[in-house]
Amino acid sequence: MPNNNEKMVCRVCGLIQLDPPWGEDGKSPSYEICSCCGVEFGYEDSSVNGVATYRKKWLEGGANWVDAKERPSNWSAEVQMKNVPTEFM
Ligand SMILES: [Zn+2]
């Protein structure tokens, strides 16, 4: 399913970000930290393997939010991860 928000989401956990993690061109990482999974854009999410490794660690650790106060009360990792672009799933 084409998703216009694809460049706005974290490749690891699917959280919609305020700014595109990899820039408008998809090649200029912001080096911000995802408030959900804690990945640094431009670092652990630079490759499909990197994303898979980081996500596995995050899920095995209980899929905790780095910034716990940002976590919606009815949040589900499974639902949010549907936002992840297909090439990173
Ligand atoms: Zn994330």
PDB file of the backbone (N, CA, C, O) and the ligand in Angstrom, with CONECT records:
HET     ZN  A 101       1
ATOM      1  N   MET A   1       0.845  -1.200   0.000  1.00  0.00           N
ATOM      2  CA  MET A   1       0.000   0.000   0.000  1.00  0.00           C
ATOM      3  C   MET A   1       0.877   1.246   0.000  1.00  0.00           C
ATOM      4  O   MET A   1       1.689   1.419   0.909  1.00  0.00           O
ATOM      5  N   PRO A   2       0.737   2.111  -0.988  1.00  0.00           N
ATOM      6  CA  PRO A   2       1.571   3.332  -0.999  1.00  0.00           C
ATOM      7  C   PRO A   2       1.214   4.221   0.192  1.00  0.00           C
ATOM      8  O   PRO A   2       0.044   4.368   0.544  1.00  0.00           O
ATOM      9  N   ASN A   3       2.194   4.783   0.778  1.00  0.00           N
ATOM     10  CA  ASN A   3       1.986   5.575   1.988  1.00  0.00           C
ATOM     11  C   ASN A   3       2.755   6.887   1.869  1.00  0.00           C
ATOM     12  O   ASN A   3       3.985   6.903   1.829  1.00  0.00           O
ATOM     13  N   ASN A   4       2.005   7.984   1.814  1.00  0.00           N
ATOM     14  CA  ASN A   4       2.633   9.301   1.679  1.00  0.00           C
ATOM     15  C   ASN A   4       3.484   9.678   2.880  1.00  0.00           C
ATOM     16  O   ASN A   4       4.356  10.542   2.798  1.00  0.00           O
ATOM     17  N   ASN A   5       3.212   9.008   4.010  1.00  0.00           N
ATOM     18  CA  ASN A   5       3.955   9.344   5.219  1.00  0.00           C
ATOM     19  C   ASN A   5       5.210   8.512   5.378  1.00  0.00           C
ATOM     20  O   ASN A   5       5.890   8.595   6.400  1.00  0.00           O
ATOM     21  N   GLU A   6       5.521   7.708   4.367  1.00  0.00           N
ATOM     22  CA  GLU A   6       6.622   6.770   4.499  1.00  0.00           C
ATOM     23  C   GLU A   6       7.924   7.436   4.951  1.00  0.00           C
ATOM     24  O   GLU A   6       8.654   6.880   5.772  1.00  0.00           O
ATOM     25  N   LYS A   7       8.211   8.613   4.420  1.00  0.00           N
ATOM     26  CA  LYS A   7       9.470   9.260   4.806  1.00  0.00           C
ATOM     27  C   LYS A   7       9.403   9.922   6.181  1.00  0.00           C
ATOM     28  O   LYS A   7      10.405  10.427   6.688  1.00  0.00           O
ATOM     29  N   MET A   8       8.193   9.913   6.787  1.00  0.00           N
ATOM     30  CA  MET A   8       8.038  10.510   8.111  1.00  0.00           C
ATOM     31  C   MET A   8       8.125   9.491   9.234  1.00  0.00           C
ATOM     32  O   MET A   8       8.064   9.859  10.407  1.00  0.00           O
ATOM     33  N   VAL A   9       8.267   8.216   8.894  1.00  0.00           N
ATOM     34  CA  VAL A   9       8.226   7.209   9.955  1.00  0.00           C
ATOM     35  C   VAL A   9       9.613   6.654  10.287  1.00  0.00           C
ATOM     36  O   VAL A   9      10.533   6.655   9.469  1.00  0.00           O
ATOM     37  N   CYS A  10       9.711   6.184  11.528  1.00  0.00           N
ATOM     38  CA  CYS A  10      10.906   5.473  11.962  1.00  0.00           C
ATOM     39  C   CYS A  10      10.930   4.129  11.253  1.00  0.00           C
ATOM     40  O   CYS A  10       9.930   3.412  11.246  1.00  0.00           O
ATOM     41  N   ARG A  11      12.059   3.786  10.659  1.00  0.00           N
ATOM     42  CA  ARG A  11      12.189   2.523   9.913  1.00  0.00           C
ATOM     43  C   ARG A  11      12.175   1.313  10.842  1.00  0.00           C
ATOM     44  O   ARG A  11      11.890   0.195  10.413  1.00  0.00           O
ATOM     45  N   VAL A  12      12.482   1.544  12.104  1.00  0.00           N
ATOM     46  CA  VAL A  12      12.555   0.434  13.060  1.00  0.00           C
ATOM     47  C   VAL A  12      11.182   0.127  13.653  1.00  0.00           C
ATOM     48  O   VAL A  12      10.726  -1.016  13.615  1.00  0.00           O
ATOM     49  N   CYS A  13      10.523   1.155  14.202  1.00  0.00           N
ATOM     50  CA  CYS A  13       9.287   0.914  14.963  1.00  0.00           C
ATOM     51  C   CYS A  13       8.043   1.475  14.296  1.00  0.00           C
ATOM     52  O   CYS A  13       6.932   1.137  14.706  1.00  0.00           O
ATOM     53  N   GLY A  14       8.190   2.332  13.269  1.00  0.00           N
ATOM     54  CA  GLY A  14       7.026   2.865  12.569  1.00  0.00           C
ATOM     55  C   GLY A  14       6.410   4.107  13.181  1.00  0.00           C
ATOM     56  O   GLY A  14       5.381   4.583  12.700  1.00  0.00           O
ATOM     57  N   LEU A  15       7.016   4.647  14.237  1.00  0.00           N
ATOM     58  CA  LEU A  15       6.464   5.863  14.845  1.00  0.00           C
ATOM     59  C   LEU A  15       6.579   7.031  13.857  1.00  0.00           C
ATOM     60  O   LEU A  15       7.634   7.259  13.267  1.00  0.00           O
ATOM     61  N   ILE A  16       5.460   7.772  13.689  1.00  0.00           N
ATOM     62  CA  ILE A  16       5.466   8.950  12.828  1.00  0.00           C
ATOM     63  C   ILE A  16       6.260  10.046  13.539  1.00  0.00           C
ATOM     64  O   ILE A  16       6.010  10.356  14.703  1.00  0.00           O
ATOM     65  N   GLN A  17       7.207  10.616  12.827  1.00  0.00           N
ATOM     66  CA  GLN A  17       8.093  11.635  13.391  1.00  0.00           C
ATOM     67  C   GLN A  17       7.626  13.033  12.979  1.00  0.00           C
ATOM     68  O   GLN A  17       6.863  13.181  12.024  1.00  0.00           O
ATOM     69  N   LEU A  18       8.084  14.044  13.694  1.00  0.00           N
ATOM     70  CA  LEU A  18       7.727  15.423  13.361  1.00  0.00           C
ATOM     71  C   LEU A  18       8.496  15.896  12.129  1.00  0.00           C
ATOM     72  O   LEU A  18       7.985  16.681  11.330  1.00  0.00           O
ATOM     73  N   ASP A  19       9.717  15.415  11.989  1.00  0.00           N
ATOM     74  CA  ASP A  19      10.542  15.737  10.826  1.00  0.00           C
ATOM     75  C   ASP A  19      10.966  14.428  10.177  1.00  0.00           C
ATOM     76  O   ASP A  19      11.130  13.423  10.869  1.00  0.00           O
ATOM     77  N   PRO A  20      11.148  14.423   8.854  1.00  0.00           N
ATOM     78  CA  PRO A  20      11.540  13.164   8.202  1.00  0.00           C
ATOM     79  C   PRO A  20      12.908  12.695   8.704  1.00  0.00           C
ATOM     80  O   PRO A  20      13.893  13.424   8.587  1.00  0.00           O
ATOM     81  N   PRO A  21      12.977  11.464   9.271  1.00  0.00           N
ATOM     82  CA  PRO A  21      14.230  10.960   9.852  1.00  0.00           C
ATOM     83  C   PRO A  21      15.399  10.975   8.866  1.00  0.00           C
ATOM     84  O   PRO A  21      16.550  11.157   9.261  1.00  0.00           O
ATOM     85  N   TRP A  22      15.095  10.782   7.587  1.00  0.00           N
ATOM     86  CA  TRP A  22      16.154  10.738   6.569  1.00  0.00           C
ATOM     87  C   TRP A  22      16.066  11.924   5.621  1.00  0.00           C
ATOM     88  O   TRP A  22      16.548  11.862   4.490  1.00  0.00           O
ATOM     89  N   GLY A  23      15.452  12.996   6.085  1.00  0.00           N
ATOM     90  CA  GLY A  23      15.365  14.208   5.275  1.00  0.00           C
ATOM     91  C   GLY A  23      14.344  14.097   4.157  1.00  0.00           C
ATOM     92  O   GLY A  23      13.837  13.013   3.868  1.00  0.00           O
ATOM     93  N   GLU A  24      14.049  15.220   3.536  1.00  0.00           N
ATOM     94  CA  GLU A  24      13.088  15.254   2.429  1.00  0.00           C
ATOM     95  C   GLU A  24      13.563  14.386   1.271  1.00  0.00           C
ATOM     96  O   GLU A  24      12.744  13.808   0.556  1.00  0.00           O
ATOM     97  N   ASP A  25      14.869  14.288   1.080  1.00  0.00           N
ATOM     98  CA  ASP A  25      15.409  13.509  -0.039  1.00  0.00           C
ATOM     99  C   ASP A  25      15.662  12.047   0.330  1.00  0.00           C
ATOM    100  O   ASP A  25      16.069  11.257  -0.521  1.00  0.00           O
ATOM    101  N   GLY A  26      15.426  11.686   1.582  1.00  0.00           N
ATOM    102  CA  GLY A  26      15.641  10.306   2.016  1.00  0.00           C
ATOM    103  C   GLY A  26      17.108   9.932   2.147  1.00  0.00           C
ATOM    104  O   GLY A  26      17.439   8.757   2.309  1.00  0.00           O
ATOM    105  N   LYS A  27      17.990  10.924   2.080  1.00  0.00           N
ATOM    106  CA  LYS A  27      19.440  10.653   2.111  1.00  0.00           C
ATOM    107  C   LYS A  27      20.173  11.502   3.124  1.00  0.00           C
ATOM    108  O   LYS A  27      21.393  11.408   3.254  1.00  0.00           O
ATOM    109  N   SER A  28      19.431  12.336   3.849  1.00  0.00           N
ATOM    110  CA  SER A  28      20.069  13.263   4.788  1.00  0.00           C
ATOM    111  C   SER A  28      19.557  13.029   6.200  1.00  0.00           C
ATOM    112  O   SER A  28      18.683  13.748   6.685  1.00  0.00           O
ATOM    113  N   PRO A  29      20.118  12.000   6.863  1.00  0.00           N
ATOM    114  CA  PRO A  29      19.619  11.653   8.190  1.00  0.00           C
ATOM    115  C   PRO A  29      19.732  12.818   9.184  1.00  0.00           C
ATOM    116  O   PRO A  29      20.660  13.626   9.128  1.00  0.00           O
ATOM    117  N   SER A  30      18.754  12.870  10.090  1.00  0.00           N
ATOM    118  CA  SER A  30      18.694  13.980  11.046  1.00  0.00           C
ATOM    119  C   SER A  30      19.533  13.712  12.294  1.00  0.00           C
ATOM    120  O   SER A  30      19.822  14.636  13.054  1.00  0.00           O
ATOM    121  N   TYR A  31      19.928  12.450  12.513  1.00  0.00           N
ATOM    122  CA  TYR A  31      20.649  12.041  13.730  1.00  0.00           C
ATOM    123  C   TYR A  31      19.862  12.341  14.994  1.00  0.00           C
ATOM    124  O   TYR A  31      20.425  12.472  16.081  1.00  0.00           O
ATOM    125  N   GLU A  32      18.522  12.448  14.829  1.00  0.00           N
ATOM    126  CA  GLU A  32      17.646  12.562  15.992  1.00  0.00           C
ATOM    127  C   GLU A  32      17.436  11.155  16.551  1.00  0.00           C
ATOM    128  O   GLU A  32      17.722  10.153  15.895  1.00  0.00           O
ATOM    129  N   ILE A  33      16.928  11.114  17.783  1.00  0.00           N
ATOM    130  CA  ILE A  33      16.631   9.837  18.432  1.00  0.00           C
ATOM    131  C   ILE A  33      15.118   9.617  18.398  1.00  0.00           C
ATOM    132  O   ILE A  33      14.347  10.511  18.747  1.00  0.00           O
ATOM    133  N   CYS A  34      14.704   8.435  17.981  1.00  0.00           N
ATOM    134  CA  CYS A  34      13.273   8.104  17.979  1.00  0.00           C
ATOM    135  C   CYS A  34      12.800   8.016  19.427  1.00  0.00           C
ATOM    136  O   CYS A  34      13.422   7.333  20.241  1.00  0.00           O
ATOM    137  N   SER A  35      11.699   8.705  19.756  1.00  0.00           N
ATOM    138  CA  SER A  35      11.250   8.705  21.154  1.00  0.00           C
ATOM    139  C   SER A  35      10.607   7.377  21.540  1.00  0.00           C
ATOM    140  O   SER A  35      10.343   7.128  22.716  1.00  0.00           O
ATOM    141  N   CYS A  36      10.359   6.534  20.559  1.00  0.00           N
ATOM    142  CA  CYS A  36       9.794   5.211  20.858  1.00  0.00           C
ATOM    143  C   CYS A  36      10.908   4.180  21.012  1.00  0.00           C
ATOM    144  O   CYS A  36      11.207   3.749  22.126  1.00  0.00           O
ATOM    145  N   CYS A  37      11.523   3.783  19.898  1.00  0.00           N
ATOM    146  CA  CYS A  37      12.500   2.681  19.962  1.00  0.00           C
ATOM    147  C   CYS A  37      13.910   3.153  20.301  1.00  0.00           C
ATOM    148  O   CYS A  37      14.766   2.339  20.648  1.00  0.00           O
ATOM    149  N   GLY A  38      14.163   4.454  20.204  1.00  0.00           N
ATOM    150  CA  GLY A  38      15.466   4.982  20.591  1.00  0.00           C
ATOM    151  C   GLY A  38      16.545   4.876  19.532  1.00  0.00           C
ATOM    152  O   GLY A  38      17.712   5.148  19.813  1.00  0.00           O
ATOM    153  N   VAL A  39      16.179   4.484  18.316  1.00  0.00           N
ATOM    154  CA  VAL A  39      17.174   4.403  17.249  1.00  0.00           C
ATOM    155  C   VAL A  39      17.662   5.818  16.909  1.00  0.00           C
ATOM    156  O   VAL A  39      16.914   6.790  17.018  1.00  0.00           O
ATOM    157  N   GLU A  40      18.911   5.909  16.501  1.00  0.00           N
ATOM    158  CA  GLU A  40      19.413   7.191  16.017  1.00  0.00           C
ATOM    159  C   GLU A  40      19.343   7.169  14.501  1.00  0.00           C
ATOM    160  O   GLU A  40      19.979   6.335  13.858  1.00  0.00           O
ATOM    161  N   PHE A  41      18.555   8.103  13.919  1.00  0.00           N
ATOM    162  CA  PHE A  41      18.383   8.124  12.465  1.00  0.00           C
ATOM    163  C   PHE A  41      19.710   8.462  11.803  1.00  0.00           C
ATOM    164  O   PHE A  41      20.329   9.486  12.090  1.00  0.00           O
ATOM    165  N   GLY A  42      20.129   7.573  10.910  1.00  0.00           N
ATOM    166  CA  GLY A  42      21.406   7.768  10.239  1.00  0.00           C
ATOM    167  C   GLY A  42      22.488   6.876  10.822  1.00  0.00           C
ATOM    168  O   GLY A  42      23.618   6.851  10.334  1.00  0.00           O
ATOM    169  N   TYR A  43      22.129   6.135  11.882  1.00  0.00           N
ATOM    170  CA  TYR A  43      23.121   5.268  12.509  1.00  0.00           C
ATOM    171  C   TYR A  43      22.663   3.802  12.429  1.00  0.00           C
ATOM    172  O   TYR A  43      23.004   3.105  11.473  1.00  0.00           O
ATOM    173  N   GLU A  44      21.891   3.328  13.426  1.00  0.00           N
ATOM    174  CA  GLU A  44      21.481   1.914  13.411  1.00  0.00           C
ATOM    175  C   GLU A  44      20.504   1.602  12.282  1.00  0.00           C
ATOM    176  O   GLU A  44      20.334   0.439  11.917  1.00  0.00           O
ATOM    177  N   ASP A  45      19.855   2.639  11.720  1.00  0.00           N
ATOM    178  CA  ASP A  45      18.838   2.390  10.688  1.00  0.00           C
ATOM    179  C   ASP A  45      19.364   2.642   9.269  1.00  0.00           C
ATOM    180  O   ASP A  45      18.588   2.883   8.345  1.00  0.00           O
ATOM    181  N   SER A  46      20.685   2.584   9.111  1.00  0.00           N
ATOM    182  CA  SER A  46      21.286   2.881   7.797  1.00  0.00           C
ATOM    183  C   SER A  46      21.118   1.771   6.773  1.00  0.00           C
ATOM    184  O   SER A  46      21.241   2.016   5.573  1.00  0.00           O
ATOM    185  N   SER A  47      20.839   0.551   7.228  1.00  0.00           N
ATOM    186  CA  SER A  47      20.692  -0.556   6.283  1.00  0.00           C
ATOM    187  C   SER A  47      19.543  -1.448   6.738  1.00  0.00           C
ATOM    188  O   SER A  47      19.108  -1.389   7.888  1.00  0.00           O
ATOM    189  N   VAL A  48      19.062  -2.272   5.814  1.00  0.00           N
ATOM    190  CA  VAL A  48      17.977  -3.195   6.132  1.00  0.00           C
ATOM    191  C   VAL A  48      18.402  -4.122   7.281  1.00  0.00           C
ATOM    192  O   VAL A  48      17.616  -4.396   8.188  1.00  0.00           O
ATOM    193  N   ASN A  49      19.653  -4.601   7.232  1.00  0.00           N
ATOM    194  CA  ASN A  49      20.167  -5.465   8.300  1.00  0.00           C
ATOM    195  C   ASN A  49      20.248  -4.749   9.629  1.00  0.00           C
ATOM    196  O   ASN A  49      19.890  -5.296  10.672  1.00  0.00           O
ATOM    197  N   GLY A  50      20.724  -3.519   9.577  1.00  0.00           N
ATOM    198  CA  GLY A  50      20.840  -2.712  10.793  1.00  0.00           C
ATOM    199  C   GLY A  50      19.486  -2.508  11.439  1.00  0.00           C
ATOM    200  O   GLY A  50      19.344  -2.616  12.657  1.00  0.00           O
ATOM    201  N   VAL A  51      18.488  -2.213  10.613  1.00  0.00           N
ATOM    202  CA  VAL A  51      17.124  -2.009  11.098  1.00  0.00           C
ATOM    203  C   VAL A  51      16.600  -3.297  11.739  1.00  0.00           C
ATOM    204  O   VAL A  51      16.021  -3.269  12.825  1.00  0.00           O
ATOM    205  N   ALA A  52      16.812  -4.434  11.048  1.00  0.00           N
ATOM    206  CA  ALA A  52      16.314  -5.724  11.546  1.00  0.00           C
ATOM    207  C   ALA A  52      16.956  -6.067  12.885  1.00  0.00           C
ATOM    208  O   ALA A  52      16.279  -6.520  13.809  1.00  0.00           O
ATOM    209  N   THR A  53      18.268  -5.847  12.985  1.00  0.00           N
ATOM    210  CA  THR A  53      18.997  -6.151  14.220  1.00  0.00           C
ATOM    211  C   THR A  53      18.509  -5.283  15.371  1.00  0.00           C
ATOM    212  O   THR A  53      18.250  -5.774  16.470  1.00  0.00           O
ATOM    213  N   TYR A  54      18.389  -3.987  15.103  1.00  0.00           N
ATOM    214  CA  TYR A  54      17.969  -3.059  16.156  1.00  0.00           C
ATOM    215  C   TYR A  54      16.547  -3.366  16.595  1.00  0.00           C
ATOM    216  O   TYR A  54      16.242  -3.346  17.787  1.00  0.00           O
ATOM    217  N   ARG A  55      15.661  -3.656  15.612  1.00  0.00           N
ATOM    218  CA  ARG A  55      14.258  -3.922  15.947  1.00  0.00           C
ATOM    219  C   ARG A  55      14.133  -5.185  16.795  1.00  0.00           C
ATOM    220  O   ARG A  55      13.345  -5.234  17.740  1.00  0.00           O
ATOM    221  N   LYS A  56      14.918  -6.203  16.447  1.00  0.00           N
ATOM    222  CA  LYS A  56      14.870  -7.462  17.182  1.00  0.00           C
ATOM    223  C   LYS A  56      15.249  -7.223  18.647  1.00  0.00           C
ATOM    224  O   LYS A  56      14.588  -7.706  19.566  1.00  0.00           O
ATOM    225  N   LYS A  57      16.333  -6.463  18.835  1.00  0.00           N
ATOM    226  CA  LYS A  57      16.793  -6.139  20.187  1.00  0.00           C
ATOM    227  C   LYS A  57      15.710  -5.373  20.960  1.00  0.00           C
ATOM    228  O   LYS A  57      15.430  -5.650  22.126  1.00  0.00           O
ATOM    229  N   TRP A  58      15.117  -4.403  20.260  1.00  0.00           N
ATOM    230  CA  TRP A  58      14.092  -3.560  20.879  1.00  0.00           C
ATOM    231  C   TRP A  58      12.879  -4.393  21.288  1.00  0.00           C
ATOM    232  O   TRP A  58      12.367  -4.237  22.396  1.00  0.00           O
ATOM    233  N   LEU A  59      12.413  -5.282  20.396  1.00  0.00           N
ATOM    234  CA  LEU A  59      11.250  -6.121  20.685  1.00  0.00           C
ATOM    235  C   LEU A  59      11.564  -7.095  21.811  1.00  0.00           C
ATOM    236  O   LEU A  59      10.746  -7.305  22.707  1.00  0.00           O
ATOM    237  N   GLU A  60      12.761  -7.693  21.761  1.00  0.00           N
ATOM    238  CA  GLU A  60      13.139  -8.656  22.800  1.00  0.00           C
ATOM    239  C   GLU A  60      13.267  -7.985  24.162  1.00  0.00           C
ATOM    240  O   GLU A  60      13.073  -8.609  25.205  1.00  0.00           O
ATOM    241  N   GLY A  61      13.601  -6.693  24.124  1.00  0.00           N
ATOM    242  CA  GLY A  61      13.725  -5.950  25.379  1.00  0.00           C
ATOM    243  C   GLY A  61      12.383  -5.463  25.902  1.00  0.00           C
ATOM    244  O   GLY A  61      12.332  -4.769  26.917  1.00  0.00           O
ATOM    245  N   GLY A  62      11.288  -5.818  25.220  1.00  0.00           N
ATOM    246  CA  GLY A  62       9.959  -5.460  25.700  1.00  0.00           C
ATOM    247  C   GLY A  62       9.323  -4.311  24.948  1.00  0.00           C
ATOM    248  O   GLY A  62       8.275  -3.813  25.362  1.00  0.00           O
ATOM    249  N   ALA A  63       9.937  -3.869  23.839  1.00  0.00           N
ATOM    250  CA  ALA A  63       9.404  -2.777  23.010  1.00  0.00           C
ATOM    251  C   ALA A  63       9.074  -1.538  23.842  1.00  0.00           C
ATOM    252  O   ALA A  63       8.001  -0.950  23.700  1.00  0.00           O
ATOM    253  N   ASN A  64       9.992  -1.157  24.696  1.00  0.00           N
ATOM    254  CA  ASN A  64       9.779   0.007  25.549  1.00  0.00           C
ATOM    255  C   ASN A  64      10.022   1.314  24.806  1.00  0.00           C
ATOM    256  O   ASN A  64      10.807   1.379  23.860  1.00  0.00           O
ATOM    257  N   TRP A  65       9.324   2.355  25.262  1.00  0.00           N
ATOM    258  CA  TRP A  65       9.536   3.706  24.745  1.00  0.00           C
ATOM    259  C   TRP A  65      10.709   4.332  25.482  1.00  0.00           C
ATOM    260  O   TRP A  65      10.782   4.269  26.710  1.00  0.00           O
ATOM    261  N   VAL A  66      11.620   4.929  24.741  1.00  0.00           N
ATOM    262  CA  VAL A  66      12.729   5.645  25.353  1.00  0.00           C
ATOM    263  C   VAL A  66      12.163   6.836  26.129  1.00  0.00           C
ATOM    264  O   VAL A  66      12.588   7.132  27.246  1.00  0.00           O
ATOM    265  N   ASP A  67      11.193   7.508  25.506  1.00  0.00           N
ATOM    266  CA  ASP A  67      10.551   8.656  26.117  1.00  0.00           C
ATOM    267  C   ASP A  67       9.156   8.199  26.570  1.00  0.00           C
ATOM    268  O   ASP A  67       8.164   8.398  25.868  1.00  0.00           O
ATOM    269  N   ALA A  68       9.106   7.588  27.748  1.00  0.00           N
ATOM    270  CA  ALA A  68       7.893   6.905  28.203  1.00  0.00           C
ATOM    271  C   ALA A  68       6.672   7.816  28.263  1.00  0.00           C
ATOM    272  O   ALA A  68       5.547   7.345  28.097  1.00  0.00           O
ATOM    273  N   LYS A  69       6.874   9.116  28.499  1.00  0.00           N
ATOM    274  CA  LYS A  69       5.712   9.998  28.609  1.00  0.00           C
ATOM    275  C   LYS A  69       5.036  10.270  27.268  1.00  0.00           C
ATOM    276  O   LYS A  69       3.909  10.764  27.225  1.00  0.00           O
ATOM    277  N   GLU A  70       5.728   9.944  26.170  1.00  0.00           N
ATOM    278  CA  GLU A  70       5.162  10.107  24.829  1.00  0.00           C
ATOM    279  C   GLU A  70       4.292   8.912  24.421  1.00  0.00           C
ATOM    280  O   GLU A  70       3.589   8.967  23.411  1.00  0.00           O
ATOM    281  N   ARG A  71       4.342   7.860  25.192  1.00  0.00           N
ATOM    282  CA  ARG A  71       3.658   6.626  24.817  1.00  0.00           C
ATOM    283  C   ARG A  71       2.142   6.779  24.990  1.00  0.00           C
ATOM    284  O   ARG A  71       1.666   7.051  26.093  1.00  0.00           O
ATOM    285  N   PRO A  72       1.372   6.600  23.881  1.00  0.00           N
ATOM    286  CA  PRO A  72      -0.096   6.663  24.002  1.00  0.00           C
ATOM    287  C   PRO A  72      -0.604   5.525  24.881  1.00  0.00           C
ATOM    288  O   PRO A  72      -0.007   4.449  24.916  1.00  0.00           O
ATOM    289  N   SER A  73      -1.705   5.762  25.590  1.00  0.00           N
ATOM    290  CA  SER A  73      -2.175   4.765  26.561  1.00  0.00           C
ATOM    291  C   SER A  73      -2.605   3.458  25.881  1.00  0.00           C
ATOM    292  O   SER A  73      -2.407   2.380  26.442  1.00  0.00           O
ATOM    293  N   ASN A  74      -3.181   3.542  24.700  1.00  0.00           N
ATOM    294  CA  ASN A  74      -3.640   2.310  24.038  1.00  0.00           C
ATOM    295  C   ASN A  74      -2.675   1.879  22.932  1.00  0.00           C
ATOM    296  O   ASN A  74      -3.087   1.348  21.900  1.00  0.00           O
ATOM    297  N   TRP A  75      -1.398   2.117  23.165  1.00  0.00           N
ATOM    298  CA  TRP A  75      -0.390   1.881  22.140  1.00  0.00           C
ATOM    299  C   TRP A  75      -0.146   0.395  21.891  1.00  0.00           C
ATOM    300  O   TRP A  75      -0.200  -0.415  22.816  1.00  0.00           O
ATOM    301  N   SER A  76       0.122   0.050  20.642  1.00  0.00           N
ATOM    302  CA  SER A  76       0.476  -1.319  20.277  1.00  0.00           C
ATOM    303  C   SER A  76       1.639  -1.294  19.293  1.00  0.00           C
ATOM    304  O   SER A  76       1.560  -0.655  18.244  1.00  0.00           O
ATOM    305  N   ALA A  77       2.705  -1.985  19.633  1.00  0.00           N
ATOM    306  CA  ALA A  77       3.882  -2.054  18.757  1.00  0.00           C
ATOM    307  C   ALA A  77       3.496  -2.666  17.418  1.00  0.00           C
ATOM    308  O   ALA A  77       3.946  -2.229  16.359  1.00  0.00           O
ATOM    309  N   GLU A  78       2.664  -3.673  17.491  1.00  0.00           N
ATOM    310  CA  GLU A  78       2.265  -4.403  16.289  1.00  0.00           C
ATOM    311  C   GLU A  78       1.542  -3.478  15.300  1.00  0.00           C
ATOM    312  O   GLU A  78       1.834  -3.490  14.104  1.00  0.00           O
ATOM    313  N   VAL A  79       0.610  -2.687  15.804  1.00  0.00           N
ATOM    314  CA  VAL A  79      -0.149  -1.757  14.950  1.00  0.00           C
ATOM    315  C   VAL A  79       0.792  -0.688  14.391  1.00  0.00           C
ATOM    316  O   VAL A  79       0.758  -0.382  13.199  1.00  0.00           O
ATOM    317  N   GLN A  80       1.629  -0.125  15.261  1.00  0.00           N
ATOM    318  CA  GLN A  80       2.524   0.945  14.827  1.00  0.00           C
ATOM    319  C   GLN A  80       3.505   0.461  13.762  1.00  0.00           C
ATOM    320  O   GLN A  80       3.844   1.206  12.842  1.00  0.00           O
ATOM    321  N   MET A  81       3.954  -0.770  13.885  1.00  0.00           N
ATOM    322  CA  MET A  81       4.949  -1.302  12.941  1.00  0.00           C
ATOM    323  C   MET A  81       4.376  -1.484  11.531  1.00  0.00           C
ATOM    324  O   MET A  81       5.126  -1.698  10.578  1.00  0.00           O
ATOM    325  N   LYS A  82       3.046  -1.398  11.398  1.00  0.00           N
ATOM    326  CA  LYS A  82       2.440  -1.442  10.058  1.00  0.00           C
ATOM    327  C   LYS A  82       2.846  -0.228   9.233  1.00  0.00           C
ATOM    328  O   LYS A  82       2.735  -0.252   8.007  1.00  0.00           O
ATOM    329  N   ASN A  83       3.320   0.845   9.891  1.00  0.00           N
ATOM    330  CA  ASN A  83       3.775   2.049   9.189  1.00  0.00           C
ATOM    331  C   ASN A  83       5.156   1.884   8.551  1.00  0.00           C
ATOM    332  O   ASN A  83       5.542   2.659   7.677  1.00  0.00           O
ATOM    333  N   VAL A  84       5.891   0.870   8.996  1.00  0.00           N
ATOM    334  CA  VAL A  84       7.262   0.701   8.523  1.00  0.00           C
ATOM    335  C   VAL A  84       7.245   0.418   7.010  1.00  0.00           C
ATOM    336  O   VAL A  84       6.517  -0.461   6.550  1.00  0.00           O
ATOM    337  N   PRO A  85       8.053   1.168   6.241  1.00  0.00           N
ATOM    338  CA  PRO A  85       8.101   0.908   4.795  1.00  0.00           C
ATOM    339  C   PRO A  85       8.455  -0.560   4.528  1.00  0.00           C
ATOM    340  O   PRO A  85       9.301  -1.141   5.208  1.00  0.00           O
ATOM    341  N   THR A  86       7.789  -1.149   3.520  1.00  0.00           N
ATOM    342  CA  THR A  86       7.933  -2.575   3.236  1.00  0.00           C
ATOM    343  C   THR A  86       9.384  -3.024   3.106  1.00  0.00           C
ATOM    344  O   THR A  86       9.739  -4.118   3.547  1.00  0.00           O
ATOM    345  N   GLU A  87      10.222  -2.185   2.502  1.00  0.00           N
ATOM    346  CA  GLU A  87      11.606  -2.636   2.292  1.00  0.00           C
ATOM    347  C   GLU A  87      12.384  -2.781   3.592  1.00  0.00           C
ATOM    348  O   GLU A  87      13.458  -3.381   3.605  1.00  0.00           O
ATOM    349  N   PHE A  88      11.853  -2.238   4.686  1.00  0.00           N
ATOM    350  CA  PHE A  88      12.529  -2.386   5.976  1.00  0.00           C
ATOM    351  C   PHE A  88      11.847  -3.366   6.912  1.00  0.00           C
ATOM    352  O   PHE A  88      12.232  -3.494   8.075  1.00  0.00           O
ATOM    353  N   MET A  89      10.830  -4.062   6.406  1.00  0.00           N
ATOM    354  CA  MET A  89      10.160  -5.071   7.249  1.00  0.00           C
ATOM    355  C   MET A  89      10.776  -6.449   7.030  1.00  0.00           C
ATOM    356  O   MET A  89      10.347  -7.423   7.649  1.00  0.00           O
TER     357      MET A  89
HETATM  358 ZN    ZN A 101      11.512   4.146  16.303  1.00  0.00          ZN2+
END
